Amino acid sequence: MAKARALDKRRKSIRSIRKITRTMELISTARFKRAMDRASAATAYTERITALVRDLVRSGLEVRHPLLQPRAEVQKAVLLVLSANRGLCAGYNSSVLRLANIRRKELTATVPEVQLEVSGKRGISAFRFRKIMPDETFTHFEDRPSFEEVDVLASRYLSAFEAGDLDRLDVAYTKFESLSRQHAVVETLLPLGGLESGGEEHAEEAGRTQYDFLPSAESILDEVVPTSFKVKLFKCFLDGAVSEQIARMMAMKAATENADSMVSHLSMIYNRARQGQITSELLEVISGAEALNE
């Protein structure tokens, strides 16, 4: 009876765990849908404002902005790592942290001063476990980061870059492309690069485009270029949030399916053990009855 009882106790325990994983799967699914809607809307806006800045740069006019000019020598760089506050999301955190460690080693080898800033409790604890103390930590960015929260961070980076206290900003995060594809990346957001590149056809089309600047091209760029950077940084946070929910949703779904499989397997073993025990008890009763008849 002890074996059957132990199997039944283990089965009940797995069923309780299954309820938790199933609930977390449903919660992650609901949060994922909201986060994906925000990320999709931000993607369209980011692409449009980036295209606007690119066209202004390619328009043939002499347009310059401090955020578009690469530094001849990089003396100070900042690496911003976006991780999660919670676990149970498969390899979401480990993938970002692996790339962040690689980029950090590359920066420290070439840049005199590298500052590490980490968002998310998992990333903070991972770096501290490796005896790496982040210079700045953030734990208030949850699964629904607001533009106002990111704007405070972006404004600090902009002020430091324009004042010459920051020469390069890299962001390590998980990029969201679709429900079936999210991957960890490290992108350089400052200085804003890649605006002059593109296909010849697009370049010719941009060259033929005529712009009328009122009051001036410089005043427009002073408004559009910083906004482009803020939106890009906000998009990184949104991508990280939706990717985290997808990873947790898939992890909890797999855990629930594994629990179902284990319960089914344990039920089969329990039924066999119980059947064997009942058979043994019946044989003992029959043997006892025959002994009395003799």
N, C-alpha and C positions, 0 to 999 in steps of 0.2 A: 504493500500500500504506500510505502514511503516514496517509491519511484514515481508512481502515478500522481501522488500529491505534489511532488516536486515539479513534475511536468506541467500539471495544471496551474501551479503558482507561477511558473515561468511564462506560461501562455497568457495568463491574466496580466502580468507585467508588460509583456510585449503589446498587448491590446491597449493598455493605458498609454504607452509610448506612441502607438499608432494614432490615438486620438489627438495627441499633442502635435505630432508632425502633420496630420491632416489639417488641423486648425491653422497651423503656421503656413501651410501651403495656400489655404484659402485667403488668409490675410495678405500674404505676399502677392497673390493674384490680383486682389483688389487694389493694392498699392501700386502694383506694376502698371495697371491700366491708367491710373491717374498720372503716374510719372511719365509714361510713354506719350500721353497726349501733350504734356508740357514740353517734353524733349523734341517731339515732332514739330511743334509750333516754333520752338526756338531754333531748330535746324533751318527752317525756311527763312526766318528772319536773319539768322547769321549768314546764310549764303547770299541773301540779297544785299545786305549792307557791306559784305566783303566784296561782292561784285561791283558795288557802287564805288568803293574806295579804289578798287583795281582799275576801273574805267577812268576815274579821275587821274590816276597816276599815268595811265597810258594815253591820255587824251592829247598829248603833244605839248601841253603847257608845262611851264617850269613850276611844278608844285613840289614843295618840300614840307616835311614835318619831322620833328625830333623822333617820334616813335617809329618812323620809317627808315631812319638812318642807322645802319649797323655801326657798332663801335670798332675802332681800329684795334684796340686792345681791351680785352675783357678782364677787368680787375676784380669785380665782385659779381657773383651770380647767386640766384636763389632757386632752389629746387622745391617745388610745392608738390606734396604727395597726397592724393585723395584716396582714403580708405574708408572702411565702414566702422560704425560704432559698435556693431554687433557681429557675431559670427554666424555659424550654421549657413553659410552661403558658398559652400564648395571652395573652389580655388580663386574666388574673386579677389580676396585680399592678398594671397600669396603671389598671384600673377603680377599685380601692380608693384608690390614690394620688391620682387625680383628685378624688375626693370629699373625701379628707382635706385636700388643698390648699385646696379651696373652704371647708370648715368651719374650717380654721385661719385663713384670712383673715377670716372672719366673727367668730371669737372674738377675734382680735387687734384688731379694730376696736371691740369693745365691752367687752372684759375687760382690766383693767390688766395682769395677769400670766397668760400662757399657757405651759404646759409641754408639750413634745412628747415622747412616748415611742413608740418604734418597735420592733416585733418582726419579725424577718426580715431577712436580709442584703440582699434586693432593695430593700426599703423604705428601709433605712439608706443604701445607696449612692445611691438616687434622691434623697433629701433632701440628702445631702452634695453631690451633683452640682449641685443648685440653690443651693448655699452656705447651706443651712439645717442647723445642727448640732442633732441631737436631744439632749434633756436626759438621756434614759435609752434604752439599747438592749438588746435581748434576742435571742439567737440560739439558745437552747437549746430552744425550742418547735418540735419537729419535727412529723411527720405524725401522731404519737400523743401529744398533750399529756396529761399526767396532772393529776388534780384537785389533787394535792399541790403541783405546780409553780404552778398557777394560784392556789391558796389563799394562797401567800406574797405574790403580787402583790395579790390582793383584800384581804388583811388590811392591807396597807400603805395602800391607798386608804381602807378603812374607818376606820382609825386617824386618818388625815389629815382625813377629812371630819368625824368626831366631834370632833376637836380644833379645828376651825375653820380648818385650814390648806388645805383644799380645799373649794370650793363647787360644783364641777361636774365630772363625768367623762363625756367622749364617747368612743365606741369606733367606729372605722372598720374594717369587716370585710366579708367576703362571706357573705351569708346563704344558707343551704341550705334549699330548699323541696322539691325533688324532683330526680330525675336529669336532667330536662330544664330545670330552672329554678333558677338561682343568680344573685343580683344583689348588687352592692356597696351597702352602706348605712352610714349614720352614726347611731348611736343614743345617747341620753343615758341612762346607767345610774345616775348619782347626780346629784340625789336620785332615789329610786325614785318615778316618777310614773305616772299612768294607772291607779292602783288604785281610784280612786273612780269612774272613768268606766265606762260600759256602758249596755246597753239598759234600758228601764224594766222590762221583764218580769224581767230578771235582778236588777235592783235590788230589786224588790218581793219576789222569792223570797228574796234575801239578808236583807231586812229581817224576814221572817217566821221566819228560821232562829234557833233559840235555842242559845246557847253557854253552857257552864259552864266557867269558867276556874279551874284549880287549879295552882299556888297563886293566880295573878293573871294578868290580861290582859297587864300590862306585862312580866312575866317570860317569858310565851310569845312575845310580840313580840320581846323581846330575843334570843330564840333563833331564831325563824323568819325575821325580816326580814333579818338579816345573811346567813343561809344562802341566802335567796332571791337576794340580790345576788351571792353567790359562784357560785351555780349559773348565773345568767344570764351572768356573765363567762366561766365555763367553757364554756357553750354557744356563746359567740362564737368561742372558740378551736376548738371541735369543728367548728362550721360552716365556719370558714376552712380547716381541715384537709381536710375531705371535699370542699369546693368546689375546693381546689387539685388534689386527685387527679383529680376529674372533668375539670377544665380540661386537665390534662396528658394524661389518657387520650384525650380528644377531639383534642387537638393532635397527639399522636403517631399516632393513627389516621389523621388527615388526611394527615400527613407520609408514612406508610406507603403510603397509597393513591396519593398523588402520585408516590412513588418507583416504584410498580408501573406507573403510566401512563408515566412517563419511560423506564423500562426497555423497555417495549413499543414506544414510539415510536423509541427509539434502535436497538432490534433490527431494526425495519423499515428504518431508514435504513442500518444496517450491512449488512444482507443485500443491499440495492440496490447499495451501494458495492462490496461484495465481488463481486456478480454482474457489475457493470460492469467491475471489474478483471479478472476471469477472462475475460470476453468480449474485452477488449482484449489480454490475453496470448495467447489463442487466435488472434486475428487476426494478431498479430505472428508467431506460429509458422507459420501458413498462408502469410503473405506471404513469409516466409523460405524456406519449402519451394518455393514457386512460383519464387522467384528462382533457386534452385539448379537446378531443372529446366530453366530457360531456358539 
